[in-house]
């Protein structure tokens, strides 16, 4: 069952790959404004998985 069937009040938007790329580039250039409440929720979700940024943690990061 799709979200549209579960929640018919939701609007459906179709976005082309070109528009997604344009939106991405615009966000890179201008940044993204995030509602403070959503930012707090994002920080709360990320907190348990973050690690200290130090020489030891960076030494194992990325491809070898």
Residue pairs with C-beta under 8 A, 6 or more apart in sequence:
3 10
4 10
4 12
15 23
34 42
51 57
